Amino acid sequence: MKRNVLVIADLNQAVPRMPQILKYLPVYGWDPIVLTPYTYLGVNADFEIIKTNYKHNFALLRKILGLDLSDSLNKTIVKEKLNITSNNSLFDPLIAGFGAIFNYPDSDKGWIPFALETGRVILQERDIDALISCSSPVSGHIIASTLKKEFEIPWIADLRDLWSQNHDYGYGPIRQRIDKRLELKTLKSADLLTTVSFPWAKRLKELHQRDSVKVITNGFDPKILEMPLSTLSDKFLMTYSGRFYEGRQSPSKFFEALHDLISQGFISPKDIAVNFYGSNHLWIDKEIKKFGLGDIVTQYSWIPRDTAIEKERESQVLLLFNWENPYENGWPPLKIFGYMAAQRPILAVGGNKSDVIQCLLKETNSGYYVSTVDEVKKHIKLLYSEFKLRGEIRTEGNLDAIKRYRYSEKAKEFAFLLNGL
């Protein structure tokens, strides 16, 4: 007999984790009913979605700046609208201070009263056996905490993004202390906390002084493994797809290693191509020119996800640039799971050893972790030598280990936790 779980999540921000997990949850005996703002425009017939009203924060400011209600309102966009070009203008702390005060507990706070109203009706009229809330936004946890206390229903709080311990925390220390108190108060009544990595689980256990914190990692769409493999490029093609975060990731070690290997004659420039798919970055163009790689490295604009998968699967090597800040070592980028599903060797460059990326590559045998220029050179030489010998680079990924990261498996893990409440 199937049971019902009410899921409180802004699906605009919870993709792909929550929609993918909830898609497969009924297979394991749980039917999800998702409470989300009406701003969600995605179409998904795999589970029930109930859209609530939503009051946009700073609606007047958006109107003054000429922004649609659906547009993101962040520091970069505000500065562009006000024609402020300096990276360190006096306006920056003003924006940060304004956000710290008026975006409390987050910019989605206008959703809370509407979600509570609708959630109460659902819990009164339907048989709901458990709650799941998902952050970001943290408003989802506040909604779930209130409903948990009123209806005494088991609750899992899923922190795919941490709260006061967030690696990308955007406010000052005073606001962070306030957020920490609210986090402790809000999540105290949750039966379980879940997050996406063991380093983050450790932080949550220490902050909340509880052992009931479980890890359910992110993953990939199982359908990727069902897609036919692409024909490999006849060049030594290395590909990076996705967003690039300036100041947090750097291609310089890779570019320097590639420049040295070409200059020393180990690699023929006629054999190699490096493609970046995503937003074109001027600062990456400068790095490309700095190392004289303009004829080899090319930046392309965003491409559809299915096309990106094809580009990844035809590549000899997939590039991943690790986070340079040690505090971010618990944040596995979503692309590593897609890369594993593409079943092409991964070269992860930079960052700090003994992090989640290194552990994932070792567990699945999906690629190589290199943190110094010399290590990058060594592994590119090995890969290029195999390419010259065989005409292709063989993948040695452990498919059984890779399959454990399908979102269908993550749904099974969530169902196991729900069954134990």
VEXDREN-2710 file (C-alpha; in Angstrom, 1 decimal):
% VEXDREN-2710
k/r/px/py/pz
1/MET/0.0/0.0/0.0
2/LYS/1.4/3.3/-1.1
3/ARG/1.8/6.2/1.3
4/ASN/1.8/10.0/0.6
5/VAL/4.6/12.4/1.3
6/LEU/4.1/16.2/1.1
7/VAL/7.2/17.8/-0.4
8/ILE/7.8/21.5/0.2
9/ALA/10.2/22.8/-2.4
10/ASP/10.6/25.7/-4.8
11/LEU/11.0/23.5/-7.9
12/ASN/12.6/26.5/-9.7
13/GLN/15.6/26.1/-7.5
14/ALA/15.4/22.4/-6.6
15/VAL/16.1/21.1/-10.1
16/PRO/17.3/18.6/-11.0
17/ARG/17.7/16.9/-7.6
18/MET/14.1/16.9/-6.3
19/PRO/12.1/16.5/-9.6
20/GLN/14.3/13.5/-10.5
21/ILE/14.1/11.8/-7.1
22/LEU/10.4/12.4/-6.8
23/LYS/9.9/10.9/-10.3
24/TYR/11.1/7.5/-9.0
25/LEU/9.8/7.7/-5.5
26/PRO/6.4/5.9/-6.3
27/VAL/8.4/2.8/-7.4
28/TYR/9.4/2.4/-3.7
29/GLY/5.9/2.9/-2.2
30/TRP/5.7/6.7/-1.7
31/ASP/3.5/9.1/-3.8
32/PRO/4.8/12.7/-3.6
33/ILE/2.6/15.7/-3.5
34/VAL/4.7/18.8/-4.2
35/LEU/3.9/22.3/-2.8
36/THR/5.7/24.9/-4.9
37/PRO/5.2/28.6/-5.9
38/TYR/3.1/29.4/-9.0
39/THR/6.2/30.8/-10.6
40/TYR/7.3/27.2/-11.4
41/LEU/6.7/26.8/-15.2
42/GLY/8.2/23.4/-15.6
43/VAL/6.0/20.6/-16.9
44/ASN/6.2/17.3/-15.0
45/ALA/3.4/14.7/-15.1
46/ASP/5.3/12.2/-13.0
47/PHE/4.0/13.5/-9.7
48/GLU/1.3/15.8/-8.3
49/ILE/2.2/19.5/-8.2
50/ILE/0.2/22.0/-6.2
51/LYS/1.1/25.6/-7.0
52/THR/0.5/28.3/-4.4
53/ASN/0.4/32.1/-4.5
54/TYR/3.7/33.9/-4.1
55/LYS/4.4/37.5/-3.1
56/HIS/7.5/38.7/-4.8
57/ASN/10.1/40.4/-2.6
58/PHE/11.0/44.0/-3.8
59/ALA/8.2/44.1/-6.4
60/LEU/8.4/47.9/-6.5
61/LEU/12.2/47.9/-6.9
62/ARG/11.9/45.4/-9.7
63/LYS/9.4/47.7/-11.4
64/ILE/11.7/50.7/-11.0
65/LEU/14.6/48.7/-12.5
66/GLY/12.4/47.4/-15.4
67/LEU/12.7/43.8/-14.4
68/ASP/10.0/41.1/-14.8
69/LEU/8.9/39.5/-11.6
70/SER/10.5/36.2/-12.8
71/ASP/13.9/37.9/-13.3
72/SER/16.6/37.3/-10.7
73/LEU/17.4/40.2/-8.5
74/ASN/21.0/40.1/-7.4
75/LYS/23.9/42.5/-7.0
76/THR/25.2/42.0/-10.6
77/ILE/21.8/42.7/-12.2
78/VAL/21.1/45.7/-10.0
79/LYS/24.5/47.3/-10.8
80/GLU/24.0/46.7/-14.5
81/LYS/20.6/48.4/-14.4
82/LEU/22.1/51.4/-12.5
83/ASN/25.1/51.5/-14.9
84/ILE/27.6/50.8/-12.2
85/THR/30.7/49.2/-13.7
86/SER/33.2/49.2/-10.9
87/ASN/33.9/45.8/-9.2
88/ASN/34.5/47.5/-5.8
89/SER/32.1/50.5/-5.9
90/LEU/30.7/52.0/-2.7
91/PHE/27.4/50.7/-3.9
92/ASP/28.5/47.1/-3.2
93/PRO/28.2/47.2/0.6
94/LEU/25.0/49.1/0.3
95/ILE/23.5/46.3/-1.8
96/ALA/24.8/43.7/0.6
97/GLY/23.5/45.5/3.6
98/PHE/20.1/46.1/2.0
99/GLY/19.8/42.4/1.1
100/ALA/20.9/41.2/4.6
101/ILE/18.1/43.2/6.2
102/PHE/15.2/42.8/3.7
103/ASN/16.0/39.3/2.4
104/TYR/15.5/37.7/5.8
105/PRO/15.2/34.7/6.2
106/ASP/15.5/34.6/2.4
107/SER/14.2/36.3/-0.8
108/ASP/11.4/33.7/-1.0
109/LYS/9.8/34.7/2.3
110/GLY/6.7/36.0/0.5
111/TRP/5.9/32.4/-0.2
112/ILE/5.6/31.3/3.5
113/PRO/2.0/32.5/4.3
114/PHE/0.5/31.1/1.1
115/ALA/2.3/27.7/1.4
116/LEU/1.3/27.4/5.0
117/GLU/-2.4/28.1/4.1
118/THR/-2.3/25.5/1.3
119/GLY/-0.3/23.0/3.3
120/ARG/-2.8/23.1/6.2
121/VAL/-5.7/22.3/3.8
122/ILE/-3.8/19.4/2.3
123/LEU/-2.9/17.9/5.7
124/GLN/-6.5/18.3/6.9
125/GLU/-8.1/16.8/3.8
126/ARG/-5.7/14.2/2.7
127/ASP/-3.8/11.3/4.2
128/ILE/-0.2/12.5/4.4
129/ASP/2.3/10.2/6.1
130/ALA/5.4/12.4/6.1
131/LEU/7.0/15.7/5.1
132/ILE/10.1/16.6/3.1
133/SER/11.4/20.1/2.8
134/CYS/14.2/21.2/0.6
135/SER/16.6/24.2/0.6
136/SER/17.4/26.5/-1.0
137/PRO/15.2/28.4/-0.2
138/VAL/15.3/28.0/3.5
139/SER/11.7/29.2/3.6
140/GLY/10.7/25.6/2.8
141/HIS/12.1/24.4/6.1
142/ILE/10.3/27.2/8.0
143/ILE/7.0/26.1/6.4
144/ALA/7.7/22.5/7.2
145/SER/8.7/23.2/10.8
146/THR/5.4/25.0/11.4
147/LEU/3.3/22.2/9.8
148/LYS/5.3/19.6/11.7
149/LYS/4.4/21.2/15.1
150/GLU/0.8/21.7/14.2
151/PHE/0.1/18.2/12.7
152/GLU/2.8/16.1/14.5
153/ILE/3.9/14.5/11.3
154/PRO/7.3/13.0/10.6
155/TRP/9.7/15.4/8.7
156/ILE/12.9/15.1/6.7
157/ALA/14.7/18.4/6.0
158/ASP/16.9/18.0/2.9
159/LEU/19.8/20.6/2.7
160/ARG/21.1/20.2/-0.8
161/ASP/22.5/23.7/0.0
162/LEU/23.6/24.4/3.6
163/TRP/22.0/27.2/5.5
164/SER/24.2/29.3/7.8
165/GLN/27.2/27.2/6.9
166/ASN/26.7/27.8/3.1
167/HIS/29.9/27.8/1.2
168/ASP/28.5/30.7/-0.9
169/TYR/27.1/32.7/2.1
170/GLY/26.4/36.2/0.9
171/TYR/25.9/38.2/4.0
172/GLY/28.1/39.4/6.9
173/PRO/28.9/37.8/10.3
174/ILE/26.1/39.5/12.2
175/ARG/23.5/38.2/9.8
176/GLN/25.2/34.8/9.8
177/ARG/24.8/34.5/13.6
178/ILE/21.2/35.4/13.3
179/ASP/20.7/32.8/10.5
180/LYS/22.5/30.2/12.7
181/ARG/20.0/30.8/15.6
182/LEU/17.1/30.5/13.2
183/GLU/18.5/27.4/11.6
184/LEU/19.0/25.7/15.0
185/LYS/15.5/26.6/16.1
186/THR/13.8/25.7/12.9
187/LEU/15.5/22.3/12.3
188/LYS/15.3/21.2/15.9
189/SER/12.0/19.5/15.3
190/ALA/13.0/17.7/12.1
191/ASP/13.2/13.9/12.5
192/LEU/16.1/13.7/10.0
193/LEU/18.5/16.0/8.2
194/THR/19.8/15.0/4.8
195/THR/22.5/16.6/2.7
196/VAL/24.6/15.8/-0.4
197/SER/28.1/15.0/0.9
198/PHE/29.9/13.6/4.0
199/PRO/31.8/16.8/4.7
200/TRP/28.6/18.7/4.8
201/ALA/27.0/16.0/7.0
202/LYS/29.8/16.4/9.4
203/ARG/29.3/20.2/9.6
204/LEU/25.6/19.7/10.2
205/LYS/26.2/17.1/13.0
206/GLU/28.6/19.5/14.7
207/LEU/26.3/22.5/14.5
208/HIS/23.1/20.7/15.5
209/GLN/24.7/18.3/17.9
210/ARG/22.8/15.3/16.5
211/ASP/23.7/12.1/14.7
212/SER/20.5/11.9/12.7
213/VAL/22.1/13.4/9.6
214/LYS/22.2/11.2/6.5
215/VAL/23.9/11.6/3.1
216/ILE/22.0/11.3/-0.1
217/THR/24.2/12.6/-2.9
218/ASN/23.1/14.2/-6.1
219/GLY/23.1/12.0/-9.2
220/PHE/22.2/11.8/-12.8
221/ASP/19.1/11.0/-14.9
222/PRO/19.1/7.2/-15.5
223/LYS/18.1/7.7/-19.1
224/ILE/21.6/9.0/-19.9
225/LEU/22.9/5.4/-19.6
226/GLU/20.2/4.3/-22.1
227/MET/21.3/6.7/-24.8
228/PRO/23.5/5.3/-27.6
229/LEU/27.2/6.0/-27.3
230/SER/28.5/8.7/-29.7
231/THR/31.3/8.2/-32.2
232/LEU/34.5/9.4/-30.6
233/SER/36.3/12.4/-32.1
234/ASP/39.3/11.6/-34.3
235/LYS/41.1/14.4/-32.4
236/PHE/42.5/14.4/-28.9
237/LEU/39.3/16.3/-27.9
238/MET/39.0/17.6/-24.3
239/THR/35.6/19.1/-23.3
240/TYR/34.3/21.2/-20.5
241/SER/30.6/21.9/-20.3
242/GLY/28.7/24.0/-17.8
243/ARG/29.0/27.1/-15.7
244/PHE/32.5/28.5/-14.7
245/TYR/32.9/30.4/-11.4
246/GLU/35.5/33.1/-11.6
247/GLY/37.6/33.3/-8.5
248/ARG/36.5/29.8/-7.4
249/GLN/37.7/27.7/-10.3
250/SER/40.7/28.3/-12.4
251/PRO/41.9/26.8/-15.8
252/SER/45.4/28.3/-15.5
253/LYS/47.1/25.1/-14.3
254/PHE/45.6/23.2/-17.2
255/PHE/46.5/25.9/-19.7
256/GLU/50.0/26.2/-18.4
257/ALA/50.5/22.4/-18.6
258/LEU/49.1/22.3/-22.1
259/HIS/51.3/25.2/-23.3
260/ASP/54.4/23.5/-21.9
261/LEU/53.6/20.1/-23.5
262/ILE/53.0/21.7/-26.9
263/SER/56.1/23.9/-26.6
264/GLN/58.2/20.9/-25.7
265/GLY/56.9/18.9/-28.6
266/PHE/55.1/16.3/-26.6
267/ILE/51.8/17.2/-28.2
268/SER/51.1/18.2/-31.8
269/PRO/48.8/21.2/-32.0
270/LYS/47.2/19.6/-35.0
271/ASP/46.0/16.6/-32.9
272/ILE/44.3/18.5/-30.1
273/ALA/41.2/20.6/-29.5
274/VAL/39.8/21.9/-26.2
275/ASN/36.1/23.0/-26.2
276/PHE/34.3/25.0/-23.4
277/TYR/30.5/25.0/-23.6
278/GLY/28.7/27.6/-21.4
279/SER/28.8/31.3/-21.0
280/ASN/31.7/33.0/-22.8
281/HIS/34.0/34.6/-20.3
282/LEU/36.3/37.5/-21.2
283/TRP/38.7/36.5/-18.3
284/ILE/39.0/33.0/-19.7
285/ASP/39.8/34.5/-23.2
286/LYS/42.6/36.4/-21.5
287/GLU/44.0/33.2/-20.0
288/ILE/43.8/31.5/-23.4
289/LYS/45.8/34.3/-25.0
290/LYS/48.2/34.5/-22.1
291/PHE/49.3/30.9/-22.8
292/GLY/49.1/31.1/-26.6
293/LEU/46.3/28.6/-27.0
294/GLY/44.0/30.6/-29.2
295/ASP/44.1/28.0/-32.0
296/ILE/43.4/25.1/-29.7
297/VAL/40.9/26.3/-26.9
298/THR/37.5/27.5/-28.0
299/GLN/34.7/28.9/-25.9
300/TYR/31.1/28.2/-27.1
301/SER/27.8/29.5/-25.9
302/TRP/25.2/27.4/-24.0
303/ILE/23.9/24.4/-25.7
304/PRO/20.8/22.2/-24.9
305/ARG/21.4/19.5/-22.3
306/ASP/20.9/16.6/-24.9
307/THR/23.4/18.3/-27.2
308/ALA/25.9/18.7/-24.3
309/ILE/25.6/15.0/-23.5
310/GLU/26.5/14.2/-27.1
311/LYS/29.5/16.5/-27.0
312/GLU/30.7/14.9/-23.8
313/ARG/30.3/11.4/-25.2
314/GLU/32.3/12.1/-28.4
315/SER/35.2/13.6/-26.3
316/GLN/38.3/11.7/-25.5
317/VAL/38.6/13.4/-22.1
318/LEU/36.2/15.4/-20.0
319/LEU/37.6/18.4/-18.0
320/LEU/36.5/19.4/-14.6
321/PHE/38.0/22.3/-12.7
322/ASN/37.8/21.8/-8.9
323/TRP/37.0/24.4/-6.2
324/GLU/40.2/26.2/-5.1
325/ASN/38.8/27.1/-1.6
326/PRO/39.2/24.2/0.9
327/TYR/35.9/25.2/2.5
328/GLU/34.1/24.1/-0.6
329/ASN/35.5/20.6/-0.6
330/GLY/32.1/19.2/0.3
331/TRP/30.4/20.7/-2.7
332/PRO/30.4/18.2/-5.6
333/PRO/29.4/20.0/-8.8
334/LEU/26.4/18.4/-10.6
335/LYS/28.4/18.0/-13.8
336/ILE/30.6/15.3/-12.3
337/PHE/27.6/13.0/-12.1
338/GLY/26.7/13.8/-15.7
339/TYR/30.3/13.2/-16.7
340/MET/30.3/9.8/-14.9
341/ALA/27.1/8.9/-16.8
342/ALA/28.8/9.9/-20.1
343/GLN/31.4/7.2/-19.5
344/ARG/34.4/9.1/-20.7
345/PRO/37.6/9.6/-18.7
346/ILE/37.5/12.7/-16.4
347/LEU/40.5/14.9/-15.7
348/ALA/39.7/16.9/-12.6
349/VAL/42.2/19.8/-12.2
350/GLY/43.1/22.0/-9.2
351/GLY/41.6/22.3/-5.8
352/ASN/42.6/20.5/-2.6
353/LYS/43.1/16.7/-2.3
354/SER/41.0/14.4/-0.2
355/ASP/37.7/16.1/-1.2
356/VAL/34.5/14.7/-2.5
357/ILE/35.5/14.9/-6.2
358/GLN/38.6/12.8/-5.6
359/CYS/36.6/10.3/-3.6
360/LEU/34.0/10.0/-6.4
361/LEU/36.6/9.4/-9.1
362/LYS/38.3/6.8/-7.0
363/GLU/35.1/5.0/-6.1
364/THR/33.9/4.8/-9.7
365/ASN/37.3/4.7/-11.4
366/SER/36.0/7.4/-13.7
367/GLY/39.1/9.5/-14.0
368/TYR/42.1/11.3/-12.6
369/TYR/42.5/13.9/-9.9
370/VAL/45.5/16.3/-10.4
371/SER/46.2/19.4/-8.3
372/THR/49.5/20.7/-9.6
373/VAL/50.8/21.7/-13.0
374/ASP/53.3/18.8/-13.0
375/GLU/50.5/16.4/-12.2
376/VAL/48.4/17.8/-15.0
377/LYS/51.3/17.4/-17.5
378/LYS/52.0/13.9/-16.4
379/HIS/48.4/12.7/-16.9
380/ILE/47.8/14.6/-20.2
381/LYS/51.0/12.9/-21.5
382/LEU/49.7/9.5/-20.5
383/LEU/46.3/10.1/-22.0
384/TYR/47.8/11.6/-25.2
385/SER/50.2/8.6/-25.6
386/GLU/47.2/6.2/-25.4
387/PHE/45.4/8.3/-27.9
388/LYS/48.3/8.2/-30.4
389/LEU/48.7/4.4/-29.8
390/ARG/45.1/3.3/-30.1
391/GLY/43.3/6.3/-31.8
392/GLU/41.1/6.6/-28.8
393/ILE/41.2/6.6/-25.0
394/ARG/39.5/3.7/-23.3
395/THR/37.2/4.3/-20.4
396/GLU/37.8/2.2/-17.4
397/GLY/34.9/3.4/-15.2
398/ASN/33.2/0.9/-12.9
399/LEU/29.7/0.9/-14.4
400/ASP/28.2/-0.9/-11.3
401/ALA/29.6/1.9/-9.1
402/ILE/28.5/4.6/-11.5
403/LYS/24.9/3.2/-11.5
404/ARG/24.7/3.8/-7.8
405/TYR/24.4/7.5/-8.6
406/ARG/21.3/7.2/-10.8
407/TYR/18.5/9.3/-9.4
408/SER/16.4/6.2/-9.2
409/GLU/18.8/4.9/-6.6
410/LYS/18.6/8.2/-4.7
411/ALA/14.8/7.8/-4.6
412/LYS/15.3/4.4/-3.1
413/GLU/17.6/5.9/-0.4
414/PHE/14.9/8.5/0.4
415/ALA/12.2/5.8/0.6
416/PHE/14.3/3.8/3.0
417/LEU/14.6/6.9/5.3
418/LEU/10.9/7.6/5.0
419/ASN/10.1/4.0/5.9
420/GLY/12.1/4.3/9.1
421/LEU/10.4/7.4/10.4
END
